[in-house]
C-alpha cells in the first residue's frame, strides 16, 4: 500500500522533491547512537517531503566483533577483508540480520518507513566471484596473489524493486550482500554497492558517511579538510600520497559515480552527535564535495 507524502513549501527541500539520494553508512556510523538518531530524523523529514532515499550499509566493525566472539580468524590484506566460509556466515548474520533490522527500527523512530533488503532481493545485484588478484605490500613493496574468497564483483543491476518501493514512499535499506547467477551469496564492498545503485537510479546525490570529516591534507589534523575536489585535483592528491589506504577506494567510487551521471558526491563525518545530511543541502563547508 502506498503512502501519501506530505506537501511542503520548505525552501530547503523544494528543489529536491522527486529526486533520489543514496546514503551509504559505514559501520562506525551505526555505532554512534546519538548521531544515528539525528541522521534518521533527517531521513524521515526528507522522505516525508518527497525525496527518495536509499540507504546502503556496511558493518565491518560489527562483523569483526562477532567473528572474535565466535573464535573465527579475521584476515585482511591492505585493509580489505578476506571472506572465507566463516566470514561469509558472519556477514550474513550481521549485514543481512542484526544491522539491517536495527536500522529499520531506528528509521521507524525517526518517522520513516524502512524496508530491509540486500542485493539478493529482486535480483537487484548480480555478481561474480572475484578472481585471485595481485596485492602489493605497502611496507616492503612486494606483491602476492590473494584470493579474497566469497567476495563478489558487480556485473549487473536491476532497480525495479527499488523503483517500486521509492514510488510508495518507503526507504529501502540495502545490506551489501549479493548473489551470482547460480544463487551463491557473496560479500560486496558497500561503497561499490552504493555507487552502483546511485548511478542506476540516476541519483541526484551520493553520500558516503564515515568516521572522518572527508579528505584531510594531514590525517592527524581534522581541520585540514579539503572542502571540494575535482577529478584532476583528486589525481594530484593521490600522486602526492594525501589520499591513500582505505580512503583511496572510497574516492575512486566517488569519481566513478560522477563519471556516470551522479550530480554530486559527498563524504561526510557520520560519527558526530548531530547529522549533517539535511543541512548539507543548503550549507557549504560540510565534508568533502566532489563535483
C-alpha positions as CSV (number, residue, x, y, z in Angstrom):
1,X,0.0,0.0,0.0
2,X,1.4,3.4,-1.0
3,X,1.9,6.3,1.4
4,X,0.7,9.8,1.0
5,X,3.7,12.1,1.1
6,X,3.3,15.4,3.0
7,X,3.3,18.5,0.8
8,X,5.9,21.1,1.6
9,X,6.7,24.7,1.0
10,X,10.1,24.4,2.7
11,X,12.6,26.2,0.5
12,X,15.4,23.9,1.7
13,X,13.7,20.8,0.3
14,X,11.5,22.1,-2.5
15,X,14.2,21.9,-5.3
16,X,14.8,18.2,-4.4
17,X,11.2,16.9,-4.4
18,X,11.1,13.7,-6.5
19,X,14.9,13.5,-6.6
20,X,16.8,10.4,-5.5
21,X,19.6,10.2,-2.9
22,X,21.8,7.3,-1.9
23,X,23.2,7.4,1.6
24,X,26.0,4.9,2.5
25,X,26.6,4.3,6.2
26,X,29.8,2.8,7.5
27,X,29.9,0.5,10.5
28,X,31.4,3.3,12.7
29,X,28.4,5.5,11.9
30,X,26.0,2.8,13.1
31,X,27.8,2.6,16.5
32,X,27.1,6.2,17.3
33,X,23.7,6.2,19.0
34,X,23.1,9.9,19.2
35,X,24.3,10.6,15.7
36,X,22.2,7.8,14.3
37,X,19.1,9.3,15.9
38,X,19.8,12.7,14.4
39,X,20.5,11.1,11.0
40,X,17.3,9.0,10.8
41,X,15.4,12.1,11.9
42,X,16.8,13.9,8.8
43,X,16.0,11.0,6.6
44,X,12.4,10.9,8.0
45,X,12.0,14.6,7.1
46,X,13.5,14.2,3.6
47,X,11.4,11.1,2.8
48,X,8.1,12.7,4.1
49,X,8.8,15.7,1.8
50,X,9.0,13.5,-1.3
51,X,12.8,12.9,-1.6
52,X,13.6,9.3,-2.5
53,X,16.2,8.0,0.0
54,X,18.1,4.6,-0.4
55,X,20.3,3.6,2.4
56,X,23.3,1.2,1.8
57,X,25.2,-0.1,4.8
58,X,28.3,-2.0,5.7
59,X,29.3,-3.1,9.2
60,X,32.9,-4.2,9.2
61,X,33.4,-3.3,12.9
62,X,30.4,-5.3,13.9
63,X,31.4,-8.2,11.8
64,X,34.8,-8.3,13.4
65,X,33.3,-8.2,16.9
66,X,31.1,-11.1,16.2
67,X,33.9,-13.1,14.5
68,X,36.0,-12.6,17.6
69,X,33.2,-13.8,19.9
70,X,32.8,-16.9,17.7
71,X,36.6,-17.5,17.7
72,X,36.9,-17.0,13.9
73,X,40.1,-15.9,12.3
74,X,40.0,-12.4,10.8
75,X,42.2,-11.8,7.8
76,X,42.6,-8.5,6.0
77,X,45.0,-7.6,3.2
78,X,45.8,-3.9,2.9
79,X,42.6,-3.2,4.8
80,X,40.4,-5.4,2.5
81,X,38.6,-8.3,4.2
82,X,39.2,-11.9,3.1
83,X,35.8,-13.5,3.2
84,X,36.3,-17.2,3.9
85,X,33.5,-19.6,4.8
86,X,33.3,-18.4,8.4
87,X,33.5,-14.7,7.4
88,X,30.6,-15.1,4.9
89,X,28.4,-16.6,7.6
90,X,29.2,-13.7,9.9
91,X,28.5,-11.3,7.1
92,X,25.0,-12.8,6.5
93,X,24.2,-12.6,10.2
94,X,25.5,-9.1,10.7
95,X,24.8,-7.3,7.4
96,X,21.6,-9.1,6.4
97,X,20.5,-9.6,10.0
98,X,21.2,-7.5,13.1
99,X,22.4,-4.3,11.5
100,X,19.6,-4.2,8.9
101,X,16.9,-4.8,11.5
102,X,18.4,-2.2,13.9
103,X,18.4,0.4,11.1
104,X,14.8,-0.3,10.4
105,X,13.9,0.2,14.0
106,X,15.9,3.5,14.1
107,X,14.1,4.7,10.9
108,X,10.7,3.9,12.5
109,X,11.7,6.1,15.5
110,X,12.7,8.8,13.0
111,X,9.4,8.8,11.2
112,X,10.4,6.9,8.1
113,X,9.1,3.5,6.8
114,X,12.1,1.4,6.0
115,X,12.2,-1.9,4.1
116,X,15.1,-4.2,4.7
117,X,16.8,-5.7,1.6
118,X,20.1,-7.0,0.3
119,X,21.4,-7.1,-3.2
120,X,19.9,-10.6,-3.5
121,X,16.3,-9.3,-3.2
122,X,14.6,-8.9,-6.5
123,X,17.9,-9.8,-8.3
124,X,18.9,-6.3,-7.5
125,X,22.6,-7.1,-7.9
126,X,24.2,-9.9,-9.9
127,X,27.8,-10.5,-9.1
128,X,30.6,-13.0,-9.9
129,X,33.3,-14.2,-7.6
130,X,36.4,-12.1,-7.7
131,X,39.4,-14.0,-9.1
132,X,42.7,-14.0,-7.2
133,X,44.4,-10.6,-7.7
134,X,48.0,-9.4,-7.1
135,X,48.2,-7.2,-4.0
136,X,51.3,-5.1,-3.2
137,X,52.5,-5.0,0.4
138,X,52.9,-1.3,1.3
139,X,55.6,-2.0,3.8
140,X,58.1,-3.8,1.6
141,X,56.8,-3.3,-1.9
142,X,56.4,-7.0,-2.7
143,X,53.3,-8.4,-4.3
144,X,51.4,-11.6,-3.7
145,X,48.4,-13.2,-5.3
146,X,45.4,-13.1,-2.9
147,X,42.2,-15.0,-3.1
148,X,39.6,-12.8,-1.3
149,X,37.2,-15.8,-1.0
150,X,33.5,-15.1,-1.2
151,X,33.8,-11.5,-2.4
152,X,31.7,-10.5,-5.4
153,X,32.2,-8.0,-8.2
154,X,29.0,-6.5,-9.5
155,X,28.2,-7.4,-13.1
156,X,24.5,-6.3,-13.4
157,X,22.0,-4.2,-11.5
158,X,18.2,-4.1,-11.6
159,X,16.5,-1.3,-9.7
160,X,12.9,-2.4,-10.4
161,X,12.3,-3.3,-6.7
162,X,13.8,-0.1,-5.5
163,X,11.7,1.9,-8.0
164,X,8.6,0.3,-6.6
165,X,9.4,1.0,-3.0
166,X,10.6,4.5,-3.6
167,X,7.3,5.2,-5.5
168,X,5.4,4.1,-2.4
169,X,7.4,6.5,-0.2
170,X,9.4,3.8,1.5
171,X,13.1,3.9,2.5
172,X,15.0,0.8,1.2
173,X,17.8,-0.3,3.5
174,X,20.2,-2.4,1.4
175,X,22.8,-4.7,3.0
176,X,26.0,-5.2,1.0
177,X,25.4,-8.9,0.1
178,X,24.5,-10.2,-3.4
179,X,24.3,-13.4,-5.4
180,X,25.6,-14.8,-8.7
181,X,23.5,-16.4,-11.4
182,X,23.7,-19.7,-9.5
183,X,22.4,-18.2,-6.3
184,X,25.7,-18.3,-4.4
185,X,26.0,-15.5,-1.8
186,X,28.9,-13.0,-1.8
187,X,30.1,-10.2,0.3
188,X,30.3,-7.0,-1.7
189,X,32.1,-3.7,-0.9
190,X,29.4,-1.4,0.5
191,X,30.8,1.8,-1.2
192,X,30.7,0.0,-4.5
193,X,27.1,-1.1,-3.9
194,X,26.2,2.5,-3.1
195,X,27.9,3.9,-6.1
196,X,26.4,1.3,-8.4
197,X,22.8,1.9,-7.2
198,X,23.3,5.7,-7.3
199,X,24.3,5.5,-10.9
200,X,21.5,3.1,-11.8
201,X,18.9,5.1,-10.0
202,X,20.0,8.4,-11.6
203,X,20.6,9.8,-8.1
204,X,20.9,13.5,-7.5
205,X,23.5,12.9,-4.8
206,X,25.5,10.1,-3.3
207,X,26.6,10.5,0.4
208,X,29.3,8.4,2.0
209,X,29.1,8.7,5.8
210,X,32.2,7.5,7.5
211,X,34.4,8.2,10.6
212,X,36.4,11.1,9.2
213,X,35.2,14.5,8.0
214,X,36.4,14.0,4.4
215,X,39.7,14.2,2.7
216,X,42.3,15.5,5.0
217,X,45.6,17.1,3.9
218,X,47.0,15.9,7.2
219,X,45.4,12.7,8.6
220,X,46.2,13.8,12.2
221,X,44.5,17.2,11.7
222,X,40.7,17.2,11.2
223,X,40.9,20.9,10.5
224,X,43.0,20.2,7.3
225,X,39.8,19.3,5.4
226,X,39.7,19.6,1.7
227,X,36.2,21.1,1.2
228,X,35.8,20.3,-2.5
229,X,37.6,18.3,-5.2
230,X,37.6,18.0,-9.0
231,X,38.8,14.7,-10.6
232,X,42.0,16.4,-11.6
233,X,42.7,17.6,-8.1
234,X,42.0,14.1,-6.7
235,X,44.7,12.7,-9.1
236,X,47.2,15.1,-7.6
237,X,46.3,14.2,-4.0
238,X,46.6,10.5,-4.9
239,X,50.0,11.0,-6.5
240,X,51.2,13.0,-3.5
241,X,50.1,10.4,-1.1
242,X,47.5,12.5,0.7
243,X,44.8,10.1,-0.5
244,X,45.8,6.6,0.5
245,X,44.8,3.5,2.3
246,X,41.1,2.9,2.9
247,X,40.3,6.4,1.5
248,X,41.6,5.5,-1.9
249,X,38.9,3.0,-3.0
250,X,36.3,5.3,-1.4
251,X,37.4,8.2,-3.5
252,X,37.6,6.0,-6.6
253,X,34.0,5.1,-6.1
254,X,33.1,8.8,-5.7
255,X,34.8,9.6,-9.1
256,X,33.1,6.6,-10.8
257,X,29.7,7.9,-9.6
258,X,30.4,11.4,-11.1
259,X,31.7,9.9,-14.3
260,X,28.4,8.0,-14.8
261,X,26.0,10.8,-14.1
262,X,25.5,11.3,-10.3
263,X,25.5,15.1,-10.0
264,X,27.2,15.4,-6.7
265,X,29.1,13.1,-4.3
266,X,30.0,14.0,-0.8
267,X,31.9,12.4,2.1
268,X,30.6,13.3,5.5
269,X,31.5,12.6,9.1
270,X,28.8,10.3,10.4
271,X,30.2,10.0,13.9
272,X,29.2,13.4,15.2
273,X,26.2,13.6,17.6
274,X,24.3,15.7,15.0
275,X,23.5,14.8,11.5
276,X,25.0,16.9,8.6
277,X,22.8,15.3,6.0
278,X,19.9,17.7,5.8
279,X,21.9,20.9,6.3
280,X,24.3,19.8,3.5
281,X,21.6,20.6,1.0
282,X,21.9,24.3,1.6
283,X,25.2,24.8,3.6
284,X,28.7,24.5,2.2
285,X,31.6,23.6,4.3
286,X,30.4,20.1,5.4
287,X,32.6,17.2,4.4
288,X,34.4,16.9,1.0
289,X,32.3,17.5,-2.1
290,X,33.1,16.0,-5.5
291,X,31.7,17.9,-8.4
